[in-house]
Each structure stands twice: as structure tokens, then as C-alpha cells.
């Protein structure tokens, strides 16, 4: 069983900082309120859950390419993000098709 913070053997979720590209922020701001709430929840969970595969199921985090991943951000939207030394860099808020186009374009580095 996990201990309390500071105790030997304590297990608590690691978090990674999440950086969001300005064009992603602009697109998210234009979403209807319900979809924006789902997007914000996904970004929060992403920083808390990335690197913990047993928690990935809810966000459906999948590796797309070398350091490029995607996750769900609601019913219609997905986030494409890169895992970097500094943190997670969200590079696209888009549909499944837009994520597919990003991967095939190679323009996410």
C-alpha cells in the first residue's frame, strides 16, 4: 500500500508541465463552452497522467511517431503533443483527420 507523502515507498502521480502553442489556445478559446471544458480537462489530465500507462485509457493516449503523441480532448477533438525534456508541447487541437494530416506532413518538429 502506498504511504503518505515523504514516507518511504510513497507513490504519487508525477506531473509534467504542459505548454500549449498559441494557435491551439486560440482554437480552444473559440470552442463552444462544453467542448472547451472538455479540452481544458484533457490538458489538465494530460500533465497528470502522461507516463503512467494504467491511467492513459481515459485519455486514450497513443504514440504516433518518435516523440509525437495524441490523446482525446472530448468527443470530437484530439490533442497532438510532443514529449520533450521541458515538458509536453501541445502542437495541435484537431479532428482525427487533422491529426492524421499532421503526422503525414512531418511538420510537428
C-alpha positions, 0 to 999 in steps of 0.5 A: 500500500502506498504511504503518505507523502515523504514516507518511504515507498510513497507513490504519487502521480508525477506531473509534467508541465504542459505548454500549449502553442498559441494557435491551439489556445486560440482554437480552444478559446473559440470552442463552444463552452462544453467542448472547451471544458472538455479540452481544458480537462484533457490538458489538465489530465494530460500533465497528470497522467502522461507516463503512467500507462494504467491511467492513459485509457481515459485519455486514450493516449497513443504514440504516433511517431518518435516523440509525437503523441495524441490523446482525446480532448472530448468527443470530437477533438484530439490533442497532438503533443510532443514529449520533450525534456521541458515538458509536453508541447501541445502542437495541435487541437484537431479532428482525427483527420487533422491529426492524421494530416499532421503526422503525414506532413512531418511538420510537428518538429 
